[in-house]
Amino acid sequence: MSAKSVILSNGVEGLFIKNDRFKTTLVSFNFFLPLKKETAALYALLPFILTSCSNKYPEFSKLNYKLNKLYGARLNASTEKYGDYQLLKMTVSVINDRYALDDDSLVKRASDLLLNLVFEPSVENNAFLEKDINREKRKAIEHIKGEYSEKRIYAKNRLIEEMYKGEAYGVPKCGTIADVENITGESLFKAWQDMLKTAFIRVHVIGAAAPAGLFDSIAERFSALERDNITDCTASKATDVSNSVNTVTETQAVNQGKLVMGFSADMCGNDDVSLPLLVMGDIFGGGPYSRLFSNVREKMSLCYYCSASTIRQKGLLTVESGVEADKAEKAQTEILNQLEIVKKGEFTDFEFNASIKSICDSLKTYSDSQATLDMWYCLKVNNKALYSPDDIAEKVKEITKEDVISAAKGVKLHTVYKLLPNNAAKEAE
């Protein structure tokens, strides 16, 4: 059954996802905002500072004491990139009401706590406090530096930057170190106001039951806001087709080179139109049955790893591989050769059937975790119908080889990014 959302206020939706497998209930507030260079770092910092303190709980020790009083409730925060938008996520997880020793609704109390953190931050004179900002800025900078150090992530990020120069999707989800360093108490306060005023908001409740009046109290709080210019996050700009392949090569002190290739796909959008691209990408470079794994990695030994993934709301397919510098060109050539094989429909029935089964098996695992189920419905915000993982599994089973071939034919190489060892560049000279 597809889930159904309810309107809580202007640009605010509530969604109850019934799941009896856990003894906890998860409540998440999800804010969708345009991804822009000017505001990315500001917005990215908000979920973390808002869930670390508030006007009522100015120190984390006091907030932690409150969480312990709620039977060890847990707060989490994250910032994600969703197409051309930023997703700011704040969640609280608490044990189900039936396990409480009193008659109060733990879920309702936890939700009220989250509302308090979002609406009543620790601020003075229309500015966040310097001590709180400095703490979260330090963490944000460490996160950005960590992505630079992890070369597989770094190479993928650099490909996206090159493919989407001047576009929203090319903006790092957490901004740059310089952007973070420039954040002030006043600028963050303004970003918080803008978030409450303009974000599209979806509230998820995932558990055995939603307490009576829970959505009503949330609706009352959000309805008191003056909201306008609500973010429309139902569609992202499709990836442009490139008339010529853009190749970018960088060198660093690395032992293993990285070859990352970005492709545009003309099959993009919501689940009703783009599922064949999901299957095509999996046959091309998904599991051990895929063309890239079994041929480029195993049979030809051209790389340490080689896999493909799709961002269907952007019409984007990427291939990531770890290579020796002297094998990078051969690997690139063979990756393109395997794509042509898929376009011609020369993949086997075994590969096709294995892919369908693997995707369906993977979809079954979403119900094993409230966090992954929460993210699932966040990433369906562009769908008119909020399909469940089981719904999508049934749709995947209906996809034919002809659908996969059609999706593959619309895939075109756009950008190639190579990160090679310094000594490889010297030897090439």
C-alpha positions as CSV (number, residue, x, y, z in Angstrom):
1,M,0.0,0.0,0.0
2,S,1.3,3.4,-0.8
3,A,1.5,5.8,2.1
4,K,-0.6,8.9,2.2
5,S,0.3,12.3,3.5
6,V,-1.9,14.8,5.3
7,I,-1.7,18.6,5.0
8,L,-0.7,20.1,8.3
9,S,-0.2,23.7,7.2
10,N,1.0,25.7,4.2
11,G,3.8,23.7,2.7
12,V,3.8,21.3,5.7
13,E,2.8,17.6,5.4
14,G,2.6,14.8,7.9
15,L,3.1,11.1,7.1
16,F,2.5,8.2,9.3
17,I,4.3,5.0,8.3
18,K,3.1,2.0,10.3
19,N,5.8,-0.4,11.3
20,D,5.3,-3.0,14.0
21,R,8.8,-4.4,14.0
22,F,10.3,-2.1,16.5
23,K,9.8,-1.1,20.1
24,T,10.5,2.5,19.3
25,T,8.9,5.2,17.3
26,L,10.8,7.7,15.2
27,V,9.7,11.2,14.5
28,S,11.5,13.2,11.9
29,F,11.3,16.8,10.7
30,N,12.5,17.2,7.2
31,F,13.1,20.6,5.7
32,F,13.7,20.9,1.9
33,L,15.4,24.1,0.6
34,P,17.0,25.2,-2.6
35,L,20.7,24.2,-2.8
36,K,22.7,27.4,-3.4
37,K,26.3,28.3,-2.8
38,E,25.3,31.4,-0.8
39,T,23.3,29.4,1.8
40,A,24.6,25.8,1.6
41,A,26.9,26.0,4.6
42,L,24.4,28.0,6.7
43,Y,21.6,25.6,6.1
44,A,23.8,22.6,6.6
45,L,24.8,23.8,10.1
46,L,21.3,24.3,11.3
47,P,20.2,20.7,12.0
48,F,23.2,20.2,14.2
49,I,23.1,23.3,16.2
50,L,19.3,23.1,16.7
51,T,19.6,19.5,18.1
52,S,22.5,20.3,20.4
53,C,20.8,23.0,22.6
54,S,17.9,25.4,22.8
55,N,16.6,28.3,24.8
56,K,15.1,25.9,27.3
57,Y,18.1,23.6,27.3
58,P,21.1,25.9,26.7
59,E,23.7,23.3,27.6
60,F,23.8,19.8,26.0
61,S,24.0,18.3,29.5
62,K,20.6,19.6,30.3
63,L,19.2,18.4,27.0
64,N,20.8,15.0,27.6
65,Y,19.2,14.9,31.0
66,K,15.8,15.5,29.3
67,L,16.4,12.7,26.8
68,N,17.3,10.3,29.6
69,K,14.0,11.2,31.3
70,L,12.3,10.1,28.1
71,Y,13.7,6.6,28.6
72,G,16.9,7.3,26.7
73,A,15.4,9.0,23.7
74,R,17.9,9.7,20.9
75,L,18.3,12.8,18.8
76,N,20.0,12.8,15.4
77,A,20.7,15.4,12.7
78,S,21.9,15.3,9.1
79,T,22.2,17.3,5.9
80,E,21.7,15.6,2.6
81,K,21.6,16.6,-1.1
82,Y,18.4,15.7,-2.8
83,G,18.6,16.7,-6.5
84,D,18.8,20.5,-6.6
85,Y,17.7,20.8,-3.0
86,Q,19.2,20.5,0.5
87,L,17.4,18.2,2.9
88,L,17.8,19.2,6.6
89,K,16.8,16.3,8.8
90,M,16.2,16.3,12.6
91,T,14.9,13.1,14.3
92,V,14.0,11.8,17.7
93,S,13.6,8.1,18.5
94,V,11.8,7.0,21.7
95,I,10.3,3.8,23.0
96,N,6.7,3.1,22.2
97,D,4.1,4.4,24.6
98,R,2.9,1.0,25.6
99,Y,6.3,0.4,27.3
100,A,6.1,3.5,29.5
101,L,5.4,3.3,33.2
102,D,3.0,6.2,33.2
103,D,0.0,7.3,31.2
104,D,1.8,10.1,29.3
105,S,2.6,9.6,25.6
106,L,6.4,9.4,25.3
107,V,6.1,9.8,21.5
108,K,4.1,13.0,22.0
109,R,6.6,14.3,24.6
110,A,9.5,13.5,22.3
111,S,7.8,15.3,19.4
112,D,7.2,18.3,21.6
113,L,10.9,18.3,22.5
114,L,11.8,18.3,18.9
115,L,9.4,21.2,18.2
116,N,11.0,23.1,21.1
117,L,14.4,22.6,19.6
118,V,13.4,23.8,16.1
119,F,11.3,26.8,17.2
120,E,13.1,28.0,20.3
121,P,16.9,27.9,19.6
122,S,19.5,29.3,22.0
123,V,19.8,32.8,20.7
124,E,20.4,36.3,21.9
125,N,19.8,39.6,20.1
126,N,18.7,37.9,16.9
127,A,21.9,35.9,16.8
128,F,23.1,32.3,17.6
129,L,25.6,32.2,20.5
130,E,29.3,32.2,19.5
131,K,30.2,29.3,21.7
132,D,27.6,27.1,20.0
133,I,28.5,28.2,16.5
134,N,32.2,27.7,17.0
135,R,31.6,24.1,18.2
136,E,29.4,23.2,15.2
137,K,31.6,25.0,12.7
138,R,34.6,23.0,13.9
139,K,32.7,19.8,13.4
140,A,31.5,20.9,9.9
141,I,35.1,21.7,8.9
142,E,36.3,18.4,10.1
143,H,33.6,16.7,8.1
144,I,34.6,18.5,4.9
145,K,38.3,17.7,5.5
146,G,37.3,14.1,6.0
147,E,35.6,13.9,2.6
148,Y,38.8,15.4,1.1
149,S,40.9,12.7,2.8
150,E,38.6,9.9,1.6
151,K,39.7,9.9,-2.1
152,R,36.8,7.8,-3.3
153,I,34.3,10.4,-2.0
154,Y,36.6,13.3,-3.1
155,A,36.8,12.0,-6.7
156,K,33.0,11.6,-6.9
157,N,32.4,15.1,-5.5
158,R,34.9,16.5,-8.0
159,L,33.1,14.8,-10.9
160,I,29.8,16.3,-9.8
161,E,31.4,19.8,-9.4
162,E,32.7,19.5,-13.0
163,M,29.5,18.2,-14.5
164,Y,27.3,20.8,-12.9
165,K,29.4,23.9,-12.9
166,G,27.1,26.9,-12.2
167,E,24.2,24.7,-11.3
168,A,22.6,23.8,-8.0
169,Y,23.6,20.2,-8.1
170,G,27.2,21.1,-8.3
171,V,27.2,22.9,-5.0
172,P,28.6,20.8,-2.1
173,K,25.8,19.8,0.3
174,C,27.7,21.3,3.3
175,G,29.4,24.2,1.5
176,T,33.1,24.8,1.5
177,I,35.5,25.4,4.4
178,A,35.6,29.1,3.6
179,D,31.8,29.3,3.6
180,V,31.7,27.6,7.0
181,E,34.3,29.9,8.4
182,N,32.3,33.0,7.3
183,I,29.2,32.0,9.2
184,T,28.2,34.4,12.0
185,G,25.6,34.3,14.7
186,E,23.5,36.9,12.7
187,S,23.8,35.1,9.4
188,L,22.8,31.8,10.9
189,F,19.8,33.4,12.6
190,K,18.6,34.8,9.3
191,A,19.1,31.3,7.7
192,W,17.0,29.8,10.5
193,Q,14.2,32.3,9.9
194,D,14.3,31.6,6.2
195,M,14.2,27.9,6.8
196,L,11.0,28.1,8.8
197,K,9.4,30.6,6.4
198,T,10.2,29.0,3.0
199,A,11.1,25.3,3.4
200,F,8.9,22.6,2.2
201,I,8.4,20.5,5.4
202,R,7.5,16.9,5.8
203,V,7.0,15.3,9.2
204,H,7.4,11.5,9.4
205,V,6.1,9.3,12.3
206,I,7.3,5.7,12.0
207,G,6.1,3.2,14.5
208,A,3.4,0.9,15.6
209,A,0.9,3.7,16.2
210,A,0.7,7.5,16.0
211,P,-0.6,9.0,19.3
212,A,-3.9,10.8,19.1
213,G,-3.5,14.5,18.4
214,L,0.2,14.3,17.5
215,F,-0.1,15.8,14.1
216,D,-2.6,18.3,15.4
217,S,-0.1,19.8,17.9
218,I,2.6,19.9,15.1
219,A,0.1,21.6,12.8
220,E,-0.7,24.2,15.4
221,R,2.9,25.1,15.8
222,F,3.7,25.4,12.1
223,S,0.4,27.2,11.3
224,A,1.4,30.0,13.6
225,L,4.2,30.9,11.1
226,E,3.9,33.3,8.3
227,R,5.1,31.2,5.4
228,D,5.5,32.2,1.7
229,N,7.6,31.4,-1.3
230,I,7.5,27.7,-0.3
231,T,10.2,25.6,-1.9
232,D,8.9,23.5,-4.8
233,C,11.1,20.4,-4.6
234,T,9.0,18.1,-6.8
235,A,11.3,18.4,-9.8
236,S,15.1,18.9,-10.3
237,K,16.7,20.1,-13.5
238,A,17.6,17.2,-15.8
239,T,21.2,16.7,-16.6
240,D,22.1,18.4,-19.9
241,V,23.5,16.3,-22.7
242,S,27.1,17.3,-23.5
243,N,28.1,17.7,-27.2
244,S,31.7,16.8,-26.2
245,V,33.2,14.8,-23.4
246,N,34.8,16.9,-20.7
247,T,38.0,15.3,-19.2
248,V,39.6,16.5,-16.0
249,T,42.8,15.1,-14.7
250,E,44.3,15.9,-11.3
251,T,47.3,14.5,-9.5
252,Q,47.9,14.1,-5.7
253,A,50.0,12.0,-3.4
254,V,47.8,8.9,-3.7
255,N,48.7,5.3,-4.2
256,Q,45.6,4.3,-6.1
257,G,44.2,6.3,-8.9
258,K,40.5,7.1,-9.2
259,L,38.5,7.1,-12.5
260,V,35.0,8.5,-12.2
261,M,32.7,8.9,-15.2
262,G,29.5,10.8,-15.4
263,F,26.7,10.1,-17.9
264,S,23.5,12.0,-18.7
265,A,20.4,9.9,-19.1
266,D,17.2,10.9,-20.9
267,M,15.1,8.7,-18.7
268,C,14.8,10.7,-15.5
269,G,12.2,11.8,-12.9
270,N,9.9,10.0,-10.5
271,D,9.4,6.3,-10.1
272,D,6.6,6.1,-12.7
273,V,9.0,7.0,-15.5
274,S,12.6,6.2,-14.4
275,L,12.6,2.7,-12.9
276,P,14.1,1.1,-16.1
277,L,17.2,3.3,-15.5
278,L,17.5,1.7,-12.0
279,V,17.6,-1.8,-13.5
280,M,19.8,-0.8,-16.4
281,G,22.4,0.8,-14.0
282,D,22.3,-2.4,-11.9
283,I,22.9,-4.7,-14.8
284,F,25.7,-2.4,-16.0
285,G,27.5,-2.0,-12.7
286,G,25.6,-3.2,-9.7
287,G,26.3,-6.6,-8.0
288,P,28.8,-9.3,-8.8
289,Y,26.6,-10.4,-11.8
290,S,27.0,-7.0,-13.5
291,R,28.9,-6.3,-16.6
292,L,31.5,-4.0,-15.0
293,F,32.2,-6.3,-12.0
294,S,32.4,-9.6,-14.0
295,N,34.3,-8.2,-16.9
296,V,36.2,-5.0,-16.2
297,R,37.2,-6.0,-12.7
298,E,37.3,-9.8,-12.7
299,K,38.1,-11.1,-16.2
300,M,40.3,-8.2,-17.3
301,S,41.7,-7.0,-14.0
302,L,41.7,-3.4,-15.0
303,C,40.6,-2.0,-11.7
304,Y,40.4,-2.6,-8.0
305,Y,36.6,-1.9,-7.9
306,C,34.2,-0.8,-10.6
307,S,30.5,0.0,-10.0
308,A,27.7,2.2,-11.4
309,S,24.9,4.1,-9.6
310,T,22.1,6.3,-10.7
311,I,20.5,9.5,-9.4
312,R,17.2,9.2,-11.2
313,Q,15.7,12.5,-10.3
314,K,18.7,14.1,-12.1
315,G,19.0,11.7,-15.0
316,L,22.5,10.9,-13.9
317,L,24.5,7.7,-14.1
318,T,28.0,7.5,-12.6
319,V,30.8,4.9,-12.8
320,E,33.4,4.8,-10.0
321,S,36.6,2.8,-10.2
322,G,39.9,2.5,-8.5
323,V,42.7,2.0,-11.0
324,E,46.5,1.9,-11.6
325,A,47.6,4.9,-13.5
326,D,48.8,2.9,-16.5
327,K,45.5,1.1,-16.7
328,A,43.1,4.1,-16.5
329,E,42.7,4.5,-20.3
330,K,42.1,0.8,-20.9
331,A,39.6,0.8,-18.0
332,Q,37.7,3.8,-19.5
333,T,37.6,2.2,-22.9
334,E,36.3,-1.1,-21.6
335,I,33.7,0.6,-19.4
336,L,32.3,2.3,-22.5
337,N,32.4,-1.0,-24.4
338,Q,30.3,-2.7,-21.7
339,L,27.8,0.2,-21.9
340,E,27.5,-0.5,-25.7
341,I,26.9,-4.1,-24.9
342,V,24.0,-3.2,-22.7
343,K,22.6,-0.7,-25.3
344,K,22.6,-3.5,-27.9
345,G,20.8,-5.8,-25.5
346,E,23.6,-8.3,-25.4
347,F,23.4,-8.9,-21.7
348,T,22.3,-12.4,-20.6
349,D,19.0,-13.6,-19.1
350,F,21.0,-14.5,-16.0
351,E,22.3,-10.9,-15.6
352,F,18.8,-9.5,-16.2
353,N,17.1,-11.9,-13.7
354,A,19.9,-11.6,-11.1
355,S,19.5,-7.8,-11.2
356,I,15.7,-7.9,-10.8
357,K,16.1,-10.3,-7.9
358,S,18.9,-8.3,-6.3
359,I,16.9,-5.0,-6.4
360,C,13.8,-6.6,-5.0
361,D,15.8,-8.3,-2.2
362,S,17.4,-5.0,-1.4
363,L,14.0,-3.3,-1.3
364,K,12.8,-5.8,1.4
365,T,15.6,-4.6,3.7
366,Y,14.2,-1.0,4.0
367,S,11.7,-2.2,6.6
368,D,14.5,-3.5,8.8
369,S,15.4,0.0,9.9
370,Q,13.3,3.0,10.8
371,A,16.1,5.3,9.7
372,T,16.3,3.8,6.2
373,L,12.5,3.8,5.9
374,D,12.5,7.4,7.0
375,M,15.0,8.3,4.3
376,W,13.1,6.3,1.7
377,Y,10.1,8.5,2.0
378,C,12.2,11.6,2.1
379,L,13.6,10.6,-1.3
380,K,10.1,10.1,-2.7
381,V,9.1,13.7,-2.2
382,N,9.1,14.3,-6.0
383,N,6.6,11.4,-6.5
384,K,2.9,12.1,-6.7
385,A,2.3,8.6,-5.2
386,L,4.4,7.8,-2.1
387,Y,5.3,4.3,-3.2
388,S,6.5,1.9,-0.5
389,P,9.5,-0.3,-1.0
390,D,7.1,-3.2,-1.6
391,D,5.2,-1.2,-4.3
392,I,8.5,-0.5,-6.1
393,A,9.5,-4.1,-5.9
394,E,6.3,-5.1,-7.8
395,K,7.0,-2.4,-10.4
396,V,10.5,-3.6,-10.9
397,K,9.3,-7.1,-11.6
398,E,7.3,-5.7,-14.5
399,I,10.3,-4.2,-16.2
400,T,11.4,-5.9,-19.5
401,K,14.7,-6.3,-21.3
402,E,13.3,-3.9,-23.9
403,D,12.8,-1.3,-21.2
404,V,16.4,-1.7,-20.0
405,I,17.7,-1.3,-23.6
406,S,15.6,1.8,-24.1
407,A,17.0,3.3,-20.9
408,A,20.6,2.4,-21.9
409,K,20.3,4.0,-25.3
410,G,19.6,7.4,-23.6
411,V,22.8,7.2,-21.6
412,K,25.6,9.4,-22.9
413,L,29.1,10.2,-21.6
414,H,29.3,13.7,-20.2
415,T,32.4,14.1,-18.0
416,V,35.5,12.0,-17.0
417,Y,37.4,12.8,-13.9
418,K,40.8,11.2,-13.1
419,L,42.7,11.5,-9.9
420,L,46.2,10.0,-10.5
421,P,49.4,9.7,-8.4
422,N,51.9,12.5,-8.7
423,N,54.6,10.1,-10.1
424,A,52.2,9.0,-12.9
425,A,52.1,12.5,-14.2
426,K,55.9,12.8,-14.2
427,E,56.3,9.5,-16.0
428,A,53.8,10.6,-18.6
429,E,55.9,13.7,-19.3
